[in-house]
Amino acid sequence: MMTGNPFALNLQETTDRLRTWLDQFLPWIETNGPAARIIRPEEMLFLQSELMRAGQWLKGAPQTCDSRMQRQISEYRTQMERLRRLLPNLQMSLIAERARLENERARLRAAAGWMHTSRQTL
């Protein structure tokens, strides 16, 4: 069990989870293009939760940081840079998924309209 600065430990745990999450996306996007993988809602919720959690810990952290806390902040910053590079690809993926869903909705409306019209003629 690790002891010492609880802020550093919490930030380390969050950073580890973020690193794992980012590791799932970066290689995939780098090899398959920006819209190759659709991010699921639960993945976005996870990301939001981790970022909010880290923000709260950083707000509550003491003004003076020991060397462990400085290392954790540096590692967290590295993961945030990775996320920043990934965000445009995630945005394109979400836009593509939205367009796909809107096309599907239009197709379903047209099919429902056809069914309604065909019932009236019978």
CNS distance restraints for C-alpha pairs under 8 A (distance, minus, plus):
assign (resid   2 and name CA) (resid   9 and name CA) 7.65 0.50 0.50
assign (resid   4 and name CA) (resid   9 and name CA) 7.88 0.50 0.50
assign (resid   5 and name CA) (resid   9 and name CA) 6.40 0.50 0.50
assign (resid   5 and name CA) (resid  68 and name CA) 7.93 0.50 0.50
assign (resid   5 and name CA) (resid  69 and name CA) 7.42 0.50 0.50
assign (resid   6 and name CA) (resid  10 and name CA) 6.06 0.50 0.50
assign (resid   7 and name CA) (resid  11 and name CA) 6.06 0.50 0.50
assign (resid   7 and name CA) (resid  57 and name CA) 6.35 0.50 0.50
assign (resid   7 and name CA) (resid  58 and name CA) 7.60 0.50 0.50
assign (resid   7 and name CA) (resid  61 and name CA) 6.10 0.50 0.50
assign (resid   7 and name CA) (resid  69 and name CA) 7.27 0.50 0.50
assign (resid   8 and name CA) (resid  12 and name CA) 5.94 0.50 0.50
assign (resid   8 and name CA) (resid  68 and name CA) 6.52 0.50 0.50
assign (resid   8 and name CA) (resid  69 and name CA) 4.74 0.50 0.50
assign (resid   8 and name CA) (resid  72 and name CA) 6.10 0.50 0.50
assign (resid   9 and name CA) (resid  13 and name CA) 6.24 0.50 0.50
assign (resid  10 and name CA) (resid  14 and name CA) 6.28 0.50 0.50
assign (resid  10 and name CA) (resid  54 and name CA) 7.90 0.50 0.50
assign (resid  10 and name CA) (resid  57 and name CA) 7.43 0.50 0.50
assign (resid  11 and name CA) (resid  15 and name CA) 5.94 0.50 0.50
assign (resid  11 and name CA) (resid  54 and name CA) 6.21 0.50 0.50
assign (resid  11 and name CA) (resid  57 and name CA) 7.16 0.50 0.50
assign (resid  11 and name CA) (resid  58 and name CA) 8.00 0.50 0.50
assign (resid  11 and name CA) (resid  72 and name CA) 6.41 0.50 0.50
assign (resid  11 and name CA) (resid  73 and name CA) 7.50 0.50 0.50
assign (resid  11 and name CA) (resid  76 and name CA) 7.45 0.50 0.50
assign (resid  12 and name CA) (resid  16 and name CA) 6.07 0.50 0.50
assign (resid  12 and name CA) (resid  72 and name CA) 5.82 0.50 0.50
assign (resid  12 and name CA) (resid  76 and name CA) 7.79 0.50 0.50
assign (resid  13 and name CA) (resid  17 and name CA) 6.37 0.50 0.50
assign (resid  14 and name CA) (resid  18 and name CA) 6.17 0.50 0.50
assign (resid  14 and name CA) (resid  50 and name CA) 6.28 0.50 0.50
assign (resid  14 and name CA) (resid  53 and name CA) 7.83 0.50 0.50
assign (resid  14 and name CA) (resid  54 and name CA) 6.66 0.50 0.50
assign (resid  15 and name CA) (resid  19 and name CA) 6.01 0.50 0.50
assign (resid  15 and name CA) (resid  72 and name CA) 7.90 0.50 0.50
assign (resid  15 and name CA) (resid  75 and name CA) 7.15 0.50 0.50
assign (resid  15 and name CA) (resid  76 and name CA) 5.48 0.50 0.50
assign (resid  15 and name CA) (resid  79 and name CA) 7.07 0.50 0.50
assign (resid  16 and name CA) (resid  20 and name CA) 6.28 0.50 0.50
assign (resid  17 and name CA) (resid  21 and name CA) 6.20 0.50 0.50
assign (resid  17 and name CA) (resid  50 and name CA) 7.98 0.50 0.50
assign (resid  18 and name CA) (resid  22 and name CA) 6.03 0.50 0.50
assign (resid  18 and name CA) (resid  47 and name CA) 7.43 0.50 0.50
assign (resid  18 and name CA) (resid  50 and name CA) 7.27 0.50 0.50
assign (resid  18 and name CA) (resid  79 and name CA) 6.96 0.50 0.50
assign (resid  19 and name CA) (resid  23 and name CA) 5.98 0.50 0.50
assign (resid  19 and name CA) (resid  79 and name CA) 6.29 0.50 0.50
assign (resid  20 and name CA) (resid  24 and name CA) 6.61 0.50 0.50
assign (resid  21 and name CA) (resid  25 and name CA) 7.06 0.50 0.50
assign (resid  22 and name CA) (resid  26 and name CA) 6.05 0.50 0.50
assign (resid  22 and name CA) (resid  79 and name CA) 7.93 0.50 0.50
assign (resid  22 and name CA) (resid  82 and name CA) 7.43 0.50 0.50
assign (resid  22 and name CA) (resid  83 and name CA) 7.01 0.50 0.50
assign (resid  23 and name CA) (resid  27 and name CA) 6.87 0.50 0.50
assign (resid  24 and name CA) (resid  28 and name CA) 7.03 0.50 0.50
assign (resid  25 and name CA) (resid  29 and name CA) 6.09 0.50 0.50
assign (resid  25 and name CA) (resid  86 and name CA) 8.00 0.50 0.50
assign (resid  26 and name CA) (resid  30 and name CA) 6.01 0.50 0.50
assign (resid  26 and name CA) (resid  86 and name CA) 6.91 0.50 0.50
assign (resid  27 and name CA) (resid  31 and name CA) 6.20 0.50 0.50
assign (resid  28 and name CA) (resid  32 and name CA) 5.91 0.50 0.50
assign (resid  28 and name CA) (resid  33 and name CA) 7.89 0.50 0.50
assign (resid  28 and name CA) (resid  36 and name CA) 7.72 0.50 0.50
assign (resid  28 and name CA) (resid  37 and name CA) 7.51 0.50 0.50
assign (resid  29 and name CA) (resid  33 and name CA) 5.15 0.50 0.50
assign (resid  29 and name CA) (resid  34 and name CA) 5.60 0.50 0.50
assign (resid  29 and name CA) (resid  35 and name CA) 7.65 0.50 0.50
assign (resid  29 and name CA) (resid  36 and name CA) 6.52 0.50 0.50
assign (resid  29 and name CA) (resid  37 and name CA) 7.19 0.50 0.50
assign (resid  29 and name CA) (resid  89 and name CA) 7.48 0.50 0.50
assign (resid  30 and name CA) (resid  34 and name CA) 7.68 0.50 0.50
assign (resid  32 and name CA) (resid  36 and name CA) 5.51 0.50 0.50
assign (resid  34 and name CA) (resid  89 and name CA) 4.68 0.50 0.50
assign (resid  34 and name CA) (resid  90 and name CA) 7.27 0.50 0.50
assign (resid  34 and name CA) (resid  92 and name CA) 6.52 0.50 0.50
assign (resid  34 and name CA) (resid  93 and name CA) 6.51 0.50 0.50
assign (resid  35 and name CA) (resid  89 and name CA) 6.64 0.50 0.50
assign (resid  35 and name CA) (resid  90 and name CA) 7.47 0.50 0.50
assign (resid  35 and name CA) (resid  92 and name CA) 5.92 0.50 0.50
assign (resid  35 and name CA) (resid  93 and name CA) 4.26 0.50 0.50
assign (resid  35 and name CA) (resid  94 and name CA) 7.98 0.50 0.50
assign (resid  35 and name CA) (resid  96 and name CA) 6.87 0.50 0.50
assign (resid  36 and name CA) (resid  93 and name CA) 7.14 0.50 0.50
assign (resid  37 and name CA) (resid  93 and name CA) 6.74 0.50 0.50
assign (resid  38 and name CA) (resid  90 and name CA) 7.81 0.50 0.50
assign (resid  38 and name CA) (resid  93 and name CA) 5.68 0.50 0.50
assign (resid  38 and name CA) (resid  94 and name CA) 6.72 0.50 0.50
assign (resid  38 and name CA) (resid  97 and name CA) 6.97 0.50 0.50
assign (resid  39 and name CA) (resid  43 and name CA) 6.42 0.50 0.50
assign (resid  39 and name CA) (resid  44 and name CA) 7.07 0.50 0.50
assign (resid  39 and name CA) (resid  90 and name CA) 7.22 0.50 0.50
assign (resid  39 and name CA) (resid  93 and name CA) 7.43 0.50 0.50
assign (resid  39 and name CA) (resid  94 and name CA) 7.30 0.50 0.50
assign (resid  40 and name CA) (resid  44 and name CA) 6.59 0.50 0.50
assign (resid  41 and name CA) (resid  45 and name CA) 6.22 0.50 0.50
assign (resid  42 and name CA) (resid  46 and name CA) 6.12 0.50 0.50
assign (resid  43 and name CA) (resid  47 and name CA) 6.26 0.50 0.50
assign (resid  44 and name CA) (resid  48 and name CA) 6.10 0.50 0.50
assign (resid  45 and name CA) (resid  49 and name CA) 6.00 0.50 0.50
assign (resid  46 and name CA) (resid  50 and name CA) 6.19 0.50 0.50
assign (resid  47 and name CA) (resid  51 and name CA) 6.18 0.50 0.50
assign (resid  48 and name CA) (resid  52 and name CA) 6.07 0.50 0.50
assign (resid  49 and name CA) (resid  53 and name CA) 6.03 0.50 0.50
assign (resid  50 and name CA) (resid  54 and name CA) 6.10 0.50 0.50
assign (resid  51 and name CA) (resid  55 and name CA) 6.07 0.50 0.50
assign (resid  52 and name CA) (resid  56 and name CA) 6.26 0.50 0.50
assign (resid  53 and name CA) (resid  57 and name CA) 6.35 0.50 0.50
assign (resid  54 and name CA) (resid  58 and name CA) 6.05 0.50 0.50
assign (resid  55 and name CA) (resid  59 and name CA) 6.12 0.50 0.50
assign (resid  56 and name CA) (resid  60 and name CA) 6.28 0.50 0.50
assign (resid  57 and name CA) (resid  61 and name CA) 5.98 0.50 0.50
assign (resid  65 and name CA) (resid  69 and name CA) 5.60 0.50 0.50
assign (resid  65 and name CA) (resid  70 and name CA) 6.09 0.50 0.50
assign (resid  66 and name CA) (resid  70 and name CA) 6.30 0.50 0.50
assign (resid  67 and name CA) (resid  71 and name CA) 6.20 0.50 0.50
assign (resid  68 and name CA) (resid  72 and name CA) 6.27 0.50 0.50
assign (resid  69 and name CA) (resid  73 and name CA) 6.11 0.50 0.50
assign (resid  70 and name CA) (resid  74 and name CA) 6.13 0.50 0.50
assign (resid  71 and name CA) (resid  75 and name CA) 6.16 0.50 0.50
assign (resid  72 and name CA) (resid  76 and name CA) 6.01 0.50 0.50
assign (resid  73 and name CA) (resid  77 and name CA) 6.07 0.50 0.50
assign (resid  74 and name CA) (resid  78 and name CA) 6.32 0.50 0.50
assign (resid  75 and name CA) (resid  79 and name CA) 6.44 0.50 0.50
assign (resid  76 and name CA) (resid  80 and name CA) 6.24 0.50 0.50
assign (resid  77 and name CA) (resid  81 and name CA) 6.26 0.50 0.50
assign (resid  78 and name CA) (resid  82 and name CA) 6.43 0.50 0.50
assign (resid  79 and name CA) (resid  83 and name CA) 6.21 0.50 0.50
assign (resid  80 and name CA) (resid  84 and name CA) 6.06 0.50 0.50
assign (resid  81 and name CA) (resid  85 and name CA) 6.36 0.50 0.50
assign (resid  82 and name CA) (resid  86 and name CA) 6.38 0.50 0.50
assign (resid  83 and name CA) (resid  87 and name CA) 6.12 0.50 0.50
assign (resid  84 and name CA) (resid  88 and name CA) 7.85 0.50 0.50
assign (resid  86 and name CA) (resid  90 and name CA) 6.31 0.50 0.50
assign (resid  87 and name CA) (resid  91 and name CA) 6.05 0.50 0.50
assign (resid  88 and name CA) (resid  92 and name CA) 6.28 0.50 0.50
assign (resid  89 and name CA) (resid  93 and name CA) 6.14 0.50 0.50
assign (resid  90 and name CA) (resid  94 and name CA) 6.14 0.50 0.50
assign (resid  91 and name CA) (resid  95 and name CA) 6.15 0.50 0.50
assign (resid  92 and name CA) (resid  96 and name CA) 6.10 0.50 0.50
assign (resid  93 and name CA) (resid  97 and name CA) 6.19 0.50 0.50
assign (resid  94 and name CA) (resid  98 and name CA) 6.08 0.50 0.50
assign (resid  95 and name CA) (resid  99 and name CA) 6.24 0.50 0.50
assign (resid  96 and name CA) (resid 100 and name CA) 6.22 0.50 0.50
assign (resid  97 and name CA) (resid 101 and name CA) 6.18 0.50 0.50
assign (resid  98 and name CA) (resid 102 and name CA) 6.13 0.50 0.50
assign (resid  99 and name CA) (resid 103 and name CA) 6.14 0.50 0.50
assign (resid 100 and name CA) (resid 104 and name CA) 6.23 0.50 0.50
assign (resid 101 and name CA) (resid 105 and name CA) 6.11 0.50 0.50
assign (resid 102 and name CA) (resid 106 and name CA) 6.22 0.50 0.50
assign (resid 103 and name CA) (resid 107 and name CA) 6.19 0.50 0.50
assign (resid 104 and name CA) (resid 108 and name CA) 6.19 0.50 0.50
assign (resid 105 and name CA) (resid 109 and name CA) 6.17 0.50 0.50
assign (resid 106 and name CA) (resid 110 and name CA) 6.18 0.50 0.50
assign (resid 107 and name CA) (resid 111 and name CA) 6.23 0.50 0.50
assign (resid 108 and name CA) (resid 112 and name CA) 6.08 0.50 0.50
assign (resid 109 and name CA) (resid 113 and name CA) 6.07 0.50 0.50
assign (resid 110 and name CA) (resid 114 and name CA) 6.15 0.50 0.50
assign (resid 111 and name CA) (resid 115 and name CA) 6.19 0.50 0.50
assign (resid 112 and name CA) (resid 116 and name CA) 6.13 0.50 0.50
assign (resid 113 and name CA) (resid 117 and name CA) 6.13 0.50 0.50
assign (resid 114 and name CA) (resid 118 and name CA) 6.01 0.50 0.50
assign (resid 115 and name CA) (resid 119 and name CA) 6.15 0.50 0.50
assign (resid 116 and name CA) (resid 120 and name CA) 6.47 0.50 0.50
assign (resid 117 and name CA) (resid 121 and name CA) 6.55 0.50 0.50
assign (resid 118 and name CA) (resid 122 and name CA) 6.53 0.50 0.50
